[in-house]
Amino acid sequence: MAIKVLIVDDSAVMRSLLTELISGAPDLVVVGAAPDPLAAREMIKSLNPDVLTLDVEMPKMDGLDFLERLMRLRPMPVVMISTLTEKGSETTLRALELGAVDFLAKPGRSAGILDYGEEIRDKIRAAYQARIRTRSRHEGAEARRESLQVRLDQRAVSERLILIGASTGGTEAIKDVLTGLPGQCPPVLMVQHMPEMFTGSFARRLDGLCELKVKEAEHGEVVRPGVAYLAPGHSHLLLVRRGGALQCELSRGEPVNRHRPSVDVLFESAAPLVGPRVVAALLTGMGKDGAKGLLNLKRAGAWTIAQDEASCVVYGMPREAAAIGAASEVVGLKDVAGRMLRRLTGDARRTA
């Protein structure tokens, strides 16, 4: 059975392009293309699509308003099609909060259409397999309160490091983990697969929600406790040691596992430097990026965590990690921050 896709976009050109690109795969079929949310609402009733692609800025009803109503009344997998602008990135992040599975930027003039087509088809397939759940505002609040009550002493912070990698569904997963970490904790280095324009907006959004300071990583900056560094969308993020200090290094090297930034690149850079002092988590996402790096961290003495299947939007990357024995433990998302902190506290006691 082919996956049935409904396209919602006010641009006739985009509707035509997306129809052509999506229909190029034998396992996907475009059952309809709506010019606005009101038409989409009727098509959903009559065509019963499996996945929706949704533009944000449309006439008659704002895309976010439509998405919020859709996820409340008929939850289904939605892939947002966003503009590569600051406003577009902020709106897309809000859409992910409301329940959209993933997003894709609209193709630019220089974009390779064949690559773009492959990417959107992959995202639709992942969305079809995703776990759709309406999030309660209080979901995970108790676990976050418990973890924030853990206070780390200097031994638990000094020379220790937290690493996080995520992809599809990761913006909300990372938010859940970071809001469960106290301001006084080791440096956090993170990779989330997303375009360059979106990582700055994502870091600023997290910074307003967390006790930690959250920022995009800069080349050559020394990593400091109480700060979370997000890989910018244009570069790999590596950990290096220069002059006795741990620093961020940015690289525009070739994509790894089809991604730049890549989780594997970050994890593997940290393994030989601070392996035994690392707590690392691989969260929701399609593909296998980060699994090999997590295994290398574990072999170097790190404590490694994979998010469990039940709490993942897409159980891809953590599944690969669990399959190769890369995870010291597999836990639900709401427990990740608490497990990290308890592990850091235990490590500090053992090395005191």
QUIHU-V611142 format. One record per pair of residues at least 24 apart in sequence whose ideal C-beta (glycine too) atoms are under 8 Angstrom apart, sorted by the first residue. I is the first residue (numbers start at 1). J is the second residue. D is the distance in Angstrom with one decimal. If there is no record, write none. Layout:
# QUIHU-V611142
i-><I,I>
j-><J,J>
d-><D,D>
This chain:
# QUIHU-V611142
i-><2,2,2,2,3,3,3,3,3,3,3,3,4,4,4,4,4,4,4,5,5,5,5,5,5,5,5,5,6,6,6,6,6,6,6,6,6,6,6,6,6,7,7,7,7,8,8,8,8,8,8,8,8,8,8,8,8,9,9,9,9,9,9,9,9,10,10,10,10,10,10,11,14,14,14,17,17,18,18,18,21,21,21,21,21,22,22,22,22,22,24,24,25,27,28,28,28,36,36,37,37,37,37,40,41,44,44,44,49,50,50,50,51,51,51,51,51,51,51,52,52,52,52,53,53,53,53,53,53,54,54,54,54,54,54,55,55,56,56,56,56,56,56,56,56,57,57,63,63,64,64,64,64,67,67,67,67,68,71,71,71,71,72,75,75,75,75,76,77,77,77,77,77,78,79,79,79,79,79,79,80,81,81,82,84,84,84,85,86,86,88,89,89,89,89,89,90,90,92,93,93,93,93,93,96,96,97,97,97,99,99,99,99,101,101,101,101,101,101,101,101,102,102,102,102,102,105,105,122,123,126,126,126,126,129,130,130,130,130,131,131,131,135,139,140,140,140,140,143,143,143,143,143,144,144,144,144,144,146,147,147,147,147,147,147,148,148,148,148,150,150,150,150,150,151,151,152,152,152,152,152,152,152,152,153,155,155,155,155,156,156,156,156,156,157,157,157,157,157,158,159,159,160,160,160,160,160,160,160,160,161,161,161,161,161,161,161,161,161,161,161,161,162,162,162,162,162,162,162,162,162,162,163,163,163,163,163,163,163,163,163,163,163,164,164,164,164,164,164,164,165,165,165,165,165,165,165,165,165,165,165,165,165,165,165,165,166,166,166,166,166,166,166,166,166,166,167,167,167,167,167,167,167,167,167,167,167,167,168,168,168,168,168,168,168,169,169,169,169,169,169,170,170,170,171,172,173,173,173,173,173,173,174,174,175,175,175,176,176,176,176,177,177,177,177,177,177,178,178,178,178,178,178,178,179,179,179,179,180,180,180,181,181,181,181,181,181,181,182,182,182,183,183,183,183,184,184,185,185,185,185,185,186,186,187,187,187,187,187,187,187,187,188,188,188,188,189,189,189,189,189,189,189,189,189,189,190,190,190,190,191,191,191,191,191,191,191,191,191,192,192,193,193,193,193,194,195,196,196,196,197,198,199,199,199,199,200,202,203,206,217,217,218,218,219,219,219,220,220,220,221,221,222,222,223,223,231,231,232,233,234,235,235,236,236,236,236,236,237,237,237,238,238,238,239,239,239,239,239,240,240,241,246,246,256,257,257,257,258,258,259,259,262,262,263,263,263,263,264,264,264,264,264,265,266,267,267,267,267,268,268,268,270,270,271,271,271,271,271,272,275,275,275,275,276,276,276,277,277,278,278,279,279,279,279,279,279,280,280,281,281,281,281,281,282,282,282,282,282,282,282,283,283,283,283,283,283,284,284,284,284,284,284,284,284,284,285,285,285,285,286,286,286,287,287,287,288,288,288,289,290,290,291,291,291,291,291,291,292,292,294,294,294,295,295,295,295,297,298,298,298,298,303,303,303,303,304,304,305,305,305,305,305,305,306,306,307,307,307,307,308,308>
j-><26,27,28,29,27,28,29,50,51,124,125,128,29,31,47,48,49,50,51,29,30,31,49,50,51,52,53,124,30,31,32,33,34,40,43,44,47,49,51,52,53,32,33,34,53,33,34,36,37,40,52,53,54,55,58,63,66,33,34,35,53,54,55,58,81,35,36,55,57,58,59,55,55,81,106,107,113,53,81,120,113,116,117,120,121,53,117,120,121,124,117,121,121,125,121,124,125,60,61,61,63,65,66,66,66,70,74,76,76,76,77,128,76,77,78,79,124,127,128,76,77,78,79,78,79,80,81,120,124,78,79,80,81,95,100,80,81,80,81,82,83,88,91,92,95,83,91,91,95,91,94,95,98,95,98,99,100,98,98,99,132,134,134,99,132,133,134,132,101,127,128,130,132,127,103,104,120,123,124,127,104,105,106,106,108,195,197,197,197,201,197,197,198,200,201,202,201,205,198,171,198,201,202,205,171,172,135,171,172,132,133,134,135,126,127,130,132,168,169,313,314,126,127,130,168,169,195,197,286,168,168,286,314,316,314,168,169,313,314,312,313,314,172,334,176,180,333,334,180,334,335,337,338,176,179,180,334,337,338,180,181,182,337,338,341,180,181,182,211,182,338,341,342,345,182,184,182,184,185,186,341,344,345,348,348,348,349,351,352,186,344,345,347,348,184,185,186,225,344,225,274,277,186,274,277,278,279,344,347,348,186,187,188,189,223,239,246,270,274,277,278,279,186,187,188,189,278,279,280,281,340,344,188,189,190,266,267,270,278,279,280,281,297,188,189,190,191,280,281,283,190,191,192,263,266,267,280,281,282,283,285,289,290,293,294,317,190,191,192,193,263,282,283,284,285,317,192,193,259,263,284,285,286,287,289,314,316,317,193,284,285,286,313,314,316,283,284,285,312,313,314,283,284,285,202,313,283,284,307,312,313,333,206,283,205,206,209,333,334,336,337,281,283,333,336,337,340,206,209,210,212,214,228,337,209,210,211,337,336,337,338,210,211,212,228,337,340,341,211,212,341,211,212,213,226,225,226,212,225,226,341,344,225,344,223,224,225,226,227,228,229,246,212,227,228,229,217,223,228,229,231,237,239,248,266,270,228,229,230,231,230,231,237,261,262,263,265,266,290,230,231,259,261,285,289,233,233,232,233,234,233,233,230,231,232,233,232,230,230,230,248,250,248,250,248,249,250,247,248,249,247,248,246,247,247,248,261,266,261,261,260,260,261,260,261,262,265,266,261,265,266,265,266,269,266,269,270,273,274,269,273,273,273,274,289,287,288,289,287,289,287,289,289,290,289,290,293,317,289,290,291,292,293,293,293,293,294,296,297,292,293,296,297,302,296,297,299,300,302,300,299,300,301,302,300,301,302,302,347,302,303,303,304,305,340,343,344,304,305,305,306,307,336,340,306,307,317,318,321,326,327,307,312,317,318,333,336,311,312,313,314,315,316,317,318,333,314,316,317,318,314,316,317,316,317,320,316,317,320,317,317,321,317,320,321,323,324,326,324,326,321,326,327,321,324,325,326,326,325,326,327,328,328,329,343,347,328,329,329,330,331,336,339,340,330,331,331,332,333,336,332,333>
d-><7.2,5.5,5.9,4.3,6.2,5.2,7.2,4.9,6.1,6.5,6.9,4.9,5.8,4.7,7.0,7.1,4.7,4.7,7.4,6.8,5.1,6.7,6.1,7.0,5.2,7.6,6.6,6.0,7.6,6.0,5.0,7.5,6.7,6.7,5.8,6.6,6.2,3.8,7.6,5.2,7.5,7.3,4.3,7.0,5.1,7.8,4.7,7.6,6.6,4.4,6.3,6.6,4.9,6.2,7.4,7.8,7.9,7.4,7.9,7.3,7.4,7.9,4.2,7.3,6.5,5.4,6.0,6.3,7.6,4.4,5.8,7.4,7.2,7.3,7.0,7.6,8.0,6.3,7.5,7.2,7.3,6.9,3.7,6.0,7.2,7.9,7.8,6.6,6.4,6.7,6.2,7.6,5.1,7.3,6.2,6.2,7.7,4.5,6.8,4.1,7.0,7.7,3.7,7.2,7.8,7.9,6.8,7.8,7.5,7.6,7.0,5.5,7.3,4.7,7.5,6.6,5.2,5.0,5.4,6.2,7.1,4.7,7.2,7.7,5.0,7.8,5.6,7.6,7.4,5.4,7.2,5.6,6.7,7.8,7.3,7.9,5.2,6.5,7.7,6.0,7.4,6.8,5.0,7.0,6.9,7.5,7.9,7.7,7.3,6.5,6.1,6.1,6.7,5.7,5.2,7.0,6.3,5.3,5.9,3.9,7.9,5.8,6.9,6.8,4.8,7.5,6.0,6.5,5.0,3.8,5.9,5.4,6.0,7.2,6.6,6.3,7.4,5.2,6.1,5.2,7.3,7.9,5.9,6.8,6.7,6.7,5.1,7.0,6.9,6.6,7.5,5.2,4.3,7.7,4.1,7.7,5.3,7.8,6.8,6.4,7.3,6.0,6.1,5.8,4.9,6.2,7.8,8.0,6.6,6.9,7.8,6.3,6.9,7.3,4.3,4.6,7.3,6.7,6.8,6.2,7.7,6.6,5.9,8.0,5.1,7.7,5.5,7.6,7.3,7.6,5.5,4.2,5.2,7.4,6.5,7.2,7.1,5.0,5.4,6.9,5.8,8.0,7.4,7.5,5.6,7.7,7.2,4.0,6.6,4.3,6.1,7.3,6.0,7.6,5.7,4.3,7.8,6.9,6.0,4.2,7.1,7.8,4.5,4.0,5.5,6.6,7.8,5.5,7.2,6.9,7.4,4.3,7.0,6.6,6.7,6.9,7.0,5.9,5.9,7.9,6.9,6.0,6.3,7.3,6.4,3.9,8.0,6.8,5.6,7.6,4.7,5.4,7.0,3.7,6.6,6.5,5.2,4.8,7.9,7.9,6.9,5.5,4.1,7.7,4.7,7.3,7.5,6.0,7.1,7.9,5.4,5.7,7.8,6.8,7.5,7.5,7.5,6.5,5.4,6.2,5.0,7.6,5.5,7.1,4.4,7.4,7.6,5.4,7.4,7.8,6.1,7.9,7.6,5.4,7.5,6.4,6.2,6.0,6.0,7.5,4.0,7.3,7.4,6.6,7.5,4.4,7.5,7.3,5.2,6.6,7.3,4.9,7.9,3.1,6.8,6.7,7.7,7.5,5.2,6.8,7.7,7.1,4.0,7.6,7.8,7.2,7.7,7.4,5.2,7.5,7.7,7.6,3.9,6.0,5.4,7.7,7.2,4.3,7.8,7.9,7.1,2.6,6.1,6.5,6.7,7.5,7.5,6.1,7.7,6.4,5.0,4.9,5.9,4.4,7.4,7.7,3.9,6.8,6.6,2.7,5.7,5.5,5.7,5.7,6.2,7.8,4.4,5.1,6.8,8.0,7.6,5.7,7.2,6.8,8.0,6.2,6.5,5.6,6.9,7.6,7.6,6.8,7.3,7.5,5.0,5.0,7.8,5.8,7.6,4.7,6.1,6.7,6.0,7.7,5.6,5.5,8.0,7.8,7.4,2.9,6.6,7.1,7.0,5.8,7.9,5.4,7.3,7.1,5.6,7.9,7.6,3.8,5.8,7.9,5.4,7.0,6.1,6.9,6.7,6.7,7.3,7.5,5.7,6.8,4.0,6.0,5.9,7.9,5.9,7.6,6.9,7.5,6.7,7.3,3.8,6.8,7.2,7.0,7.8,5.1,7.8,6.3,6.4,7.3,6.1,7.4,6.3,6.8,5.0,6.7,7.9,4.6,6.1,4.7,6.8,4.6,7.8,5.1,7.7,6.7,7.4,5.4,7.4,6.9,7.4,5.5,4.8,6.3,3.6,4.3,7.0,6.2,5.8,7.1,5.1,4.3,7.4,6.7,4.7,7.6,4.3,6.6,6.5,7.5,6.7,6.3,4.3,5.8,7.0,7.2,6.4,5.3,6.9,5.4,6.6,6.3,3.8,6.9,7.4,7.1,7.4,6.8,6.2,5.7,5.0,5.8,4.3,7.3,5.5,7.2,5.2,6.2,6.5,3.9,7.0,4.9,4.5,6.0,7.4,7.0,7.6,5.6,7.1,7.1,7.2,6.2,6.4,4.0,7.4,7.9,7.9,5.4,5.6,7.9,4.8,3.2,6.1,7.4,5.7,5.8,7.8,5.5,4.0,7.5,7.0,2.7,5.8,6.5,5.4,7.6,4.7,5.4,6.7,8.0,4.5,5.0,7.5,4.2,7.2,6.6,7.8,2.6,4.6,5.1,6.8,3.4,6.8,7.8,7.4,3.9,7.4,5.0,7.9,7.3,4.8,5.3,6.0,5.2,6.9,4.3,7.5,7.1,5.4,6.9,5.2,6.9,5.5,5.3,5.0,7.7,7.5,4.7,7.6,7.5,6.9,7.3,7.5,7.8,4.0,4.8,5.7,7.2,7.9,7.3,6.9,7.8,6.0,5.6,4.1,7.7,4.7,4.0,7.2,5.4,6.1,7.8,7.0,6.2,4.1,6.0,5.2,6.8,6.2,3.8,4.2,7.8,6.0,5.7,7.6,7.6,4.8,4.1,6.8,7.2,5.6,6.9,3.7,7.9,7.8,5.7,7.6,6.2,5.1,8.0,4.9,7.7,4.7,7.9,5.8,7.5,6.1,6.0,6.1,7.1,4.9,7.9,7.2,7.4,5.6,6.7,5.2,7.8>
